[in-house]
């Protein structure tokens, strides 16, 4: 069996898992029910490294941390990324950027830009052409990531 690890407080999958059979099958197991200090073994005797930190829980099943999260002990899809982009010369216009999101730009020039416009629009003017990667952590929405060549 595969157990996916997530943050108990918000259901964010953290991209690591544990394989084995422990404890008896329940959909979601809080870290307080497991003892990371005591090795657990499945019936075949295979060692399972729980390694759950405080505030983490385990979900019985495979999960994609980029596209899913845990809500009420159940695996659900994250809502889609609302960001769209358009390019005119060296100006990238982003629409649908949630208020407070930080868009990271990497490429010939790198910077982080905080969204402070309630209408969800932001313009990024880049000083030189090249290949740029724009990204933003939008949890609980699907994260934004796009590569643009200007």
KAJO-V377676 format. One record per run of one state. SS is the DSSP state (H for helix, E for strand, C for the rest). FROM is the first residue (numbers start at 1). LEN is the number of residues. If there is no record, write none. Layout:
SS&FROM&LEN / SS&FROM&LEN
This chain:
C&1&1 / E&2&6 / C&8&4 / E&12&8 / C&20&8 / E&28&3 / H&31&3 / C&34&6 / E&40&2 / C&42&5 / E&47&2 / C&49&7 / E&56&5 / C&61&7 / E&68&4 / C&72&2 / E&74&4 / C&78&6 / E&84&5 / C&89&2 / E&91&5 / C&96&6 / E&102&5 / C&107&4 / E&111&4 / C&115&7 / E&122&4 / C&126&5 / E&131&6 / C&137&7 / E&144&6 / C&150&1
